[in-house]
Structure formats: C-alpha cells, structure tokens
Amino acid sequence: MYTLDLFKEITQIPRPSGHEDKIREFLISKAKTSGFSYKIDDIGNVLIQVPGAGTQKYNPTVVLQGHMDMVCEKSPDVQIDFFTDGLSIYEDGGYLKAKGTTLGADNGVGVALAFFCATLENHPPLEILLTVDEEVGMTGAANMPKGFFTGTRIINLDSGRVGLITAGSAGGDDSVITLNKECDSSYKAVKQVYITLEGLKGGHSGGNIGLGRLSANKVASDLFCQYQEMGINFRIAEISIGAAANAIARDAHITLLFQDEADCKKAISVQSRLHSGDGEILDVIYTDLDVDSTLMAFSLETQKDVIFLLSELPHGVRDWQDKASHLPRTSSNLASIKLIDNTIVIVVSYRSFDNSMLPVVRDEIEMLVSKTAGSVIASGSYPAWPPKETSILRDTCAAVYKELFHSDPVVVARHVGLECGYWEQLSPGVEVISIGPNLFDLHSPTERVEIASIAQMEELLTRLMQEL
C-alpha cells in the first residue's frame, strides 16, 4: 500500500514542531524524483506543483494540504531523542503503533496520502501544500504569504475518521504565564517525597476535552488544596506537569519537602478527590527519598501563587455546541506547568467556534494572573473556520463516499484547531473540507492508525480525484 509504506518512511525522520528541516528535505527529494516543481516560503512551508493527469488533466487545481510536524510525547520509561531518533513502529491487530511514543499519524498519514494522489492515472492539477509548526500555534499557516497557493478547492488531510467530512473547526489561542521562582533558604526539610500519577489517558485537548478526562494539573491542585485543608506544612521544590499545549496533561513529576515527619505521613495518604468522566482510574504514587540538601523550597508567596493559578485557571468545557455528541463550543486546557531555570511557566490553551469568545477567556486568565506576582502573554491565536451553507466540494466528497461505501458520511464541524481558517483568510471564497483515516488517542503514546482505513482513504481519494 503506497500510503502506508511512505508513512512508515516518514516515521523514521525526526520532525518535532519547529524542526521540520529533515522531513522537508525528504519530501522535496521525492518531488524532484517525480519531476515536480516546488517552492518554499520564508517560514518553511512547501508547495509542490503536480501537473494534471489523464481525464482530469486540464481541470481546475485542487490543493491537498497537510502539516509536516508532529506532537512528541512519550511514556516515562521510554528513552528517545525526538530531534535525532526515528520511531519504533509495529503492526498490531490491524493498527500501526509506536512503542511508547506518539506515532505522528497526525499528520504524517495525511502527507503520505497527498503524495499518493500524485501517483494516480487520473487527477486534476494538484498543489501539495505542506506547512510547518501546525502543532504549536499554526505559525506556518499564519505566516504564509498571499498567493502562495492558487487552487480554490482545498482538501485538508488532517481529520481522524473515515466517513467523517469536517466542514468547520474551532479557533483558538494560548496564554503563557510566567512567574519568578522565589526560594526560602530557611526551610530545612527532614523528609522529601516524589509524586507521580498513573492511570490518566491524556489525549487531544480539542477532540478529547469533551469526554471529561482528568488533567494532571487539576489533580495536583486538588492534592495541594487537601494538604492545606489538613494543616500540613509542606513546600514544593520541583514541579513538571504536562507537555504540549494541545495535549491534556497526563503525567506529573512533583518533589515536596516537609519539616515534620508527621506531616509527611499525612500527606502521602492523600489521593485525589477528582473523578474522571472517561473511566480513568487515577493512582497518586508517593516515593520517599533521601533529602537532597541542594533542593530549595518555594517561598510561601510563590507556592501560594502556583496553587492559586492551578486551582483557578480554567480547564474543561465552558459551554456546548452539541452535548449529545460531546462537541464543546468553548473549552480550555490547563496544559502544563514547567520550571525553567528560575521561572515557572504555565500554559493554558483554549478553543471556540465563536471567535468572539477567545478574548473573553483571555481576559479572564489575565484577571486571575493579575492577582499573583506573575505575568501573561497570549500567543498562537488562530481563526475559526465557519461552515458554509453550500459547498460543491463537500457535496461531491459526500456523494463519492456514499457511492463507494453505501452509507452516508457524517458532515460535521469539529472542536479542534485546523489550518483551514487561514485558507479562508488568504483566499476568500475557497471551498475547504477535511478528511482522513481512523486515528485514535492523538498526542499520546497510545496513538495508532487503523491500517484498513488508510486503504479506504486511498479508494476514496482515487474516486474523488476523478470527479474534481
């Protein structure tokens, strides 16, 4: 299978967001081998121009669009350098998976499908549009110059289910909070405890936020608040929770210090009071360590600010577009807290189908931060993609799907950030749809793609190219 084979090659090429050089070189090399022309814009996006073929040779151009970067997440016990290493992939029960890491099927399979279309006997002129940095603010799409592509029919290959035609998506933004870490050198610990979490699923902060999965950040906040309610004297010394802005925080690594053994004993008996809406069985793991005299306790003021922010910053669904199908209208993801040198960095990502709600959430976050010694900036804003009432491209794809698979596809707007909103801005009046194979557990180490669904996508695109 062409797409599967090419995707397997792609998994061996490191491609974290912001570091797409190697994958770009690989894809350009493939274009050159096929005799296709290409161009690169200043930020690193690529456009590969494929002449039409067969019966569709002189038809209007179709844009096939995907992104080159991937979310790099791993299980705690896995050793990998995402900047230099390929993935360890394997087939299991009809799925392609990676051992203990994200697979990058989002959006490596979409990129491979675009190249598959260029091999067909009959297809219109194609522009294969490949962007950078989709997973960290869509800066590739946001900075693309007008006129970089010319086609007015755009097929984004970044959706995650066969039979689903995405015809609209949410807009979003990130708020990055920074707080100076002030230390208390007078706090002399007699006990040191390391906290980790087990049982959380994490997942995509858009596609999975409506399921009610727990955030490791909110679990940590609940633990800290319980310690305070119990009168326990403790200090945070180290804290690292979550990873990517668009992933629900799954892992936590926290080091606590205690001046009293009795307080430590009470603390390690505490489990979270939070309950998952998606069947997660959470376990808080406490490990007793020898006291490291070089570790410095957070000052009371810094610790107070951290606990306040983790407690009060928004996470989860704010309101619903369609509750029955777990589709939020507006949501927030308390994504991560990291200690970088002497600076505490907290990231909140939020989405909405209503562009006017993004500044509302942003203002609420700024108000909360103003009550602390921290500061906040917004970064990574991207526009919503409003569904169109009429679309020949959407209707043609739906008709082809029904003809091939004898059932109606589901046409939806999705609570995820897609680059499609930028295509509307760059070229008003374009028709856009988003389709893709069956992907599961995106942005997590259990990410997988159903192999049979890749074959279905090849079948769908082969027929669709004959109709466009």
C-alpha positions in Angstrom: 0.0 0.0 0.0 1.6 3.2 -1.2 0.4 5.5 1.6 1.3 3.0 4.4 4.8 2.4 3.0 5.5 6.1 2.6 4.2 6.9 6.1 6.5 4.2 7.6 9.4 6.0 6.0 8.2 9.3 7.4 8.1 7.8 10.9 11.9 7.4 10.7 12.5 11.1 10.1 12.6 13.4 13.2 10.1 16.2 12.9 9.2 18.0 16.1 7.4 21.3 15.6 9.9 24.0 14.7 12.4 21.4 13.4 11.0 20.3 10.1 14.2 20.6 8.1 14.8 16.9 7.7 11.2 16.0 6.7 11.1 18.9 4.3 14.3 17.8 2.6 12.9 14.2 2.3 9.6 15.4 0.7 11.3 17.8 -1.7 13.6 15.0 -2.7 10.5 12.9 -3.6 9.1 15.7 -5.6 12.3 16.2 -7.5 12.5 12.5 -8.3 9.0 12.7 -9.8 9.9 15.8 -11.8 7.5 18.1 -9.9 8.3 21.8 -9.3 8.2 23.2 -5.8 8.7 26.4 -3.8 9.4 27.2 -0.1 8.2 30.4 1.6 10.2 32.3 4.2 8.9 30.4 7.2 9.5 26.9 5.7 6.1 25.9 4.2 6.4 23.9 1.0 4.2 23.9 -2.1 4.7 21.0 -4.6 3.1 21.6 -8.0 1.9 18.4 -9.8 0.6 18.6 -13.4 -2.9 17.1 -14.0 -3.1 13.6 -15.5 -5.5 11.6 -17.6 -9.1 12.6 -18.0 -8.7 15.4 -15.4 -5.6 16.9 -16.8 -7.0 20.3 -17.6 -9.5 20.7 -14.7 -9.1 23.4 -12.1 -6.4 22.9 -9.5 -7.1 21.0 -6.2 -5.0 21.8 -3.1 -4.0 18.8 -0.9 -2.9 20.1 2.4 -1.2 18.6 5.5 1.4 19.6 8.1 5.0 18.2 8.4 5.4 18.4 12.2 4.2 16.1 14.9 3.5 16.1 18.7 6.3 14.4 20.5 5.0 12.6 23.6 6.4 9.5 25.3 5.9 7.2 28.2 8.1 8.0 31.2 10.1 4.7 30.8 10.9 5.3 27.1 14.3 6.6 26.1 14.2 8.6 22.8 15.5 11.9 21.4 12.8 13.2 19.2 15.3 15.5 17.5 17.5 12.7 16.2 15.8 9.4 16.5 13.2 7.6 14.3 10.2 5.9 15.9 10.0 2.3 16.8 6.9 1.2 14.9 5.0 -2.1 14.7 1.7 -3.5 13.4 -0.7 -5.0 16.0 -4.3 -6.2 15.5 -4.8 -4.2 12.3 -3.2 -1.0 13.7 0.1 0.7 13.2 1.6 1.9 16.5 4.8 3.2 18.0 6.4 1.7 21.1 5.8 4.1 24.0 5.6 7.3 21.9 3.3 9.2 19.7 3.1 7.8 16.2 2.9 11.0 14.2 0.0 9.7 12.1 -1.3 13.2 12.9 -0.4 14.3 10.2 2.2 12.0 8.6 -0.5 9.8 7.1 -2.2 12.9 5.6 1.1 13.9 4.0 1.6 10.5 2.5 -2.0 10.5 1.2 -1.3 13.7 -0.7 1.7 12.1 -2.4 -0.5 9.1 -3.2 -2.9 11.3 -5.2 0.0 12.4 -7.3 0.6 8.8 -8.5 -3.0 8.3 -9.8 -3.7 7.9 -13.5 -6.5 10.5 -13.4 -6.3 13.6 -11.3 -6.6 17.3 -11.7 -3.6 19.6 -11.3 -2.5 19.4 -7.7 -0.8 21.7 -5.3 0.5 19.7 -2.3 0.7 22.3 0.5 2.8 21.2 3.4 3.0 23.5 6.5 5.3 23.8 9.5 4.5 24.3 13.2 0.9 23.3 13.0 1.0 21.7 16.4 2.5 24.8 18.2 0.3 27.7 17.1 -0.1 27.1 13.4 2.6 29.7 12.7 3.3 28.2 9.3 -0.3 28.8 8.1 -0.4 32.1 9.9 2.7 33.5 8.2 2.0 32.1 4.7 2.1 34.9 2.1 -1.0 35.5 -0.1 -0.7 33.9 -3.5 1.5 31.0 -2.2 -1.2 28.6 -3.5 -3.6 29.2 -6.3 -6.2 26.4 -6.0 -9.7 27.3 -4.8 -10.7 23.7 -3.8 -8.8 22.6 -0.8 -8.7 19.1 0.8 -7.1 19.2 4.2 -6.0 15.7 5.1 -5.8 16.2 8.9 -9.1 14.7 10.1 -9.2 11.5 12.1 -12.1 9.2 10.9 -13.1 7.7 7.6 -16.7 8.6 6.9 -16.3 12.0 8.6 -16.2 15.1 6.5 -15.1 18.1 8.5 -16.6 21.3 7.2 -15.7 23.7 10.0 -13.5 23.9 13.1 -12.8 25.9 16.2 -10.5 28.9 16.6 -8.1 29.1 19.5 -5.4 30.8 21.4 -2.8 30.1 24.1 -1.9 32.1 27.2 1.6 31.7 28.6 2.0 32.7 32.2 5.4 33.3 33.8 6.2 33.6 37.5 9.6 34.1 39.1 10.5 31.2 41.4 11.4 32.8 44.8 13.0 30.4 47.2 13.0 30.1 51.0 16.5 29.1 52.2 15.3 29.0 55.8 13.1 26.0 55.1 15.0 23.0 56.4 13.4 19.7 55.3 13.6 16.4 57.2 11.5 14.5 54.6 11.4 14.6 50.8 8.7 12.9 48.7 8.4 12.5 44.9 4.9 12.4 43.4 3.9 10.8 40.1 0.5 9.9 38.6 -0.7 6.8 37.0 -3.9 6.0 35.1 -4.6 9.2 33.2 -5.2 9.0 29.4 -4.3 12.5 28.3 -5.2 13.0 24.7 -6.0 15.8 22.3 -7.1 18.9 24.0 -9.8 19.6 21.4 -11.0 16.2 20.3 -11.0 14.6 23.8 -11.8 17.6 26.1 -15.5 16.9 25.9 -15.0 13.4 27.4 -14.3 14.7 30.9 -10.8 13.3 31.2 -8.8 14.5 34.1 -5.9 17.0 33.8 -2.8 16.1 35.8 -2.6 19.9 36.7 -6.0 19.8 38.3 -5.2 16.6 40.2 -2.0 18.3 41.5 -4.1 21.4 42.5 -6.5 19.1 44.4 -3.7 17.4 46.3 -2.2 20.7 47.3 -5.5 22.1 48.5 -6.2 19.0 50.5 -2.8 19.3 52.2 -3.6 22.9 53.1 -7.1 21.9 54.4 -5.4 19.3 56.6 -3.0 21.9 58.0 0.1 20.1 56.5 3.3 22.2 56.4 4.8 21.4 53.0 6.8 23.1 50.3 7.1 22.5 46.6 10.7 22.1 45.4 10.2 20.8 41.9 7.2 20.6 39.6 6.8 19.5 36.0 3.3 18.6 34.7 2.1 18.1 31.1 3.8 18.7 27.8 2.3 20.1 24.6 -0.2 22.9 24.7 -2.7 20.9 22.7 -2.5 17.7 24.9 -4.4 17.1 28.1 -1.8 16.8 30.8 -1.3 13.2 31.7 2.0 13.0 33.6 3.1 14.8 36.7 6.5 15.0 38.5 6.5 16.8 41.8 9.0 17.0 44.6 7.7 18.1 48.0 9.7 18.9 51.2 8.5 18.5 54.8 9.8 19.8 58.1 7.9 17.3 60.1 7.6 13.5 59.6 4.0 13.5 60.9 3.0 16.0 58.1 4.8 13.9 55.6 2.9 10.7 56.8 -0.4 12.5 56.5 0.4 13.9 53.0 1.3 10.5 51.5 -2.1 9.1 52.5 -3.9 11.6 50.3 -5.5 10.6 47.0 -7.3 12.9 44.6 -11.0 13.7 45.1 -11.5 14.3 41.4 -13.5 11.9 39.3 -13.0 11.1 35.6 -15.8 11.3 33.1 -14.0 8.8 30.9 -13.3 5.8 33.1 -9.8 6.7 34.2 -8.6 5.0 37.4 -6.2 7.5 38.9 -3.5 6.5 41.4 -1.2 9.0 43.1 2.2 7.4 43.7 4.4 8.7 46.5 8.1 7.8 46.7 10.0 8.6 49.9 13.5 9.9 49.0 16.6 10.9 50.9 16.6 14.7 51.5 18.6 16.5 48.9 20.1 19.5 50.7 20.7 21.3 47.4 17.0 21.5 46.7 15.5 24.8 47.5 11.9 25.1 48.7 9.5 27.5 47.0 8.8 30.6 49.1 5.3 30.8 50.7 4.4 33.6 48.3 5.5 31.6 45.2 3.8 28.5 46.4 0.6 30.4 47.1 0.6 31.8 43.6 1.2 28.4 42.0 -1.6 26.7 43.9 -4.0 29.6 43.2 -3.3 29.5 39.5 -3.6 25.7 39.2 -6.8 25.9 41.2 -8.5 28.8 39.4 -7.3 28.7 35.8 -10.0 27.3 33.5 -9.9 23.7 32.3 -12.6 21.7 30.5 -15.8 22.6 28.7 -17.2 26.0 29.1 -20.3 25.5 27.0 -21.6 23.1 24.4 -22.2 23.2 20.7 -23.8 19.7 20.9 -23.6 18.0 24.3 -25.1 14.7 23.0 -22.1 14.2 20.7 -19.6 15.6 23.3 -18.9 18.6 21.0 -18.0 21.7 23.0 -18.5 25.3 21.8 -15.8 26.8 24.1 -13.2 24.9 26.1 -9.9 25.4 27.9 -7.0 23.1 28.5 -4.7 23.8 31.5 -1.9 22.2 29.6 1.4 22.4 31.5 3.5 23.9 34.3 7.2 23.7 34.0 10.2 25.1 36.0 12.7 26.5 33.6 15.8 27.8 35.4 14.2 30.1 38.0 11.0 30.8 36.0 7.7 28.9 36.4 5.9 28.7 33.1 2.2 27.8 32.9 0.4 27.3 29.5 -3.4 27.4 29.0 -4.8 26.6 25.6 -8.4 27.5 24.7 -10.8 27.0 21.7 -14.1 28.1 20.5 -16.3 28.0 17.4 -17.2 31.6 18.3 -14.2 33.9 17.6 -15.6 36.5 20.0 -15.2 34.1 23.0 -11.5 33.8 22.7 -10.8 37.3 24.1 -13.3 36.6 26.8 -11.4 33.6 28.1 -8.1 35.5 27.5 -9.3 38.4 29.7 -10.4 36.0 32.5 -7.0 34.4 32.5 -5.3 37.9 32.6 -7.6 38.8 35.6 -6.5 35.7 37.5 -2.8 36.3 36.8 -3.1 39.9 38.0 -3.9 38.6 41.5 -0.4 37.0 41.6 3.2 38.1 41.0 3.1 36.6 37.5 2.7 38.0 34.0 0.9 36.6 30.9 1.1 36.9 27.2 -1.2 35.5 24.5 0.4 33.6 21.6 -0.6 31.2 18.9 -4.1 32.6 18.0 -5.7 31.0 15.0 -9.2 31.7 13.5 -12.3 29.6 13.5 -13.4 28.0 10.2 -17.1 28.7 9.9 -19.1 26.0 7.9 -20.6 27.1 4.6 -24.2 26.5 3.8 -23.4 25.4 0.3 -20.2 23.7 -1.0 -19.8 21.7 -4.2 -16.6 20.2 -2.9 -18.2 19.0 0.3 -21.3 17.6 -1.5 -19.1 15.9 -4.2 -17.0 14.2 -1.5 -20.1 13.0 0.3 -21.6 11.6 -2.9 -18.4 9.7 -3.7 -18.2 8.3 -0.2 -21.8 7.1 -0.4 -21.2 5.5 -3.8 -18.2 3.6 -2.6 -19.2 2.6 0.9 -23.0 2.5 0.7 -23.6 4.8 3.6 -23.9 8.5 4.2 -20.8 10.2 5.6 -21.1 12.4 8.7 -20.6 16.1 7.9 -19.5 18.0 11.0 -17.8 20.9 12.5 -15.0 19.8 14.9 -13.7 21.3 18.2 -10.1 21.1 17.0 -7.8 23.6 15.6 -7.3 23.2 11.8 -5.4 25.4 9.5 -8.4 25.7 7.3 -9.5 29.0 8.8 -6.3 30.6 7.4 -7.1 29.4 3.9 -10.3 31.4 4.0 -8.3 34.4 5.1 -5.7 34.0 2.4 -8.1 33.3 -0.4 -11.7 34.3 0.4 -14.3 32.2 -1.3 -12.3 28.9 -1.3 -14.1 25.7 -0.6 -12.5 23.6 2.1 -13.1 20.1 3.5 -11.0 18.0 5.9 -10.9 14.2 5.7 -8.6 11.4 6.9 -8.2 7.8 8.1 -9.1 6.4 11.5 -6.8 7.8 14.1 -7.0 7.1 17.9 -5.5 8.7 21.0 -3.8 11.5 19.2 -1.0 13.3 21.1 -0.5 10.4 23.4 1.9 7.4 23.5 -1.1 5.1 22.6 -1.7 6.9 19.3 -2.5 4.5 16.5 -3.9 4.4 12.9 -6.2 1.7 11.6 -4.4 0.2 8.5 -7.6 -0.8 6.7 -8.8 2.8 6.9 -5.7 4.0 5.1 -6.8 1.7 2.2 -10.3 3.2 2.4 -8.8 6.7 2.1 -6.8 5.7 -0.9 -10.0 4.3 -2.5 -12.0 7.5 -1.6 -9.3 9.8 -3.0 -8.8 7.8 -6.2 -12.5 8.2 -7.0 -12.8 11.8 -5.7 -9.9 12.9 -8.0 -11.9 11.6 -10.9 -14.8 13.9 -10.0 -12.9 17.1 -9.5 
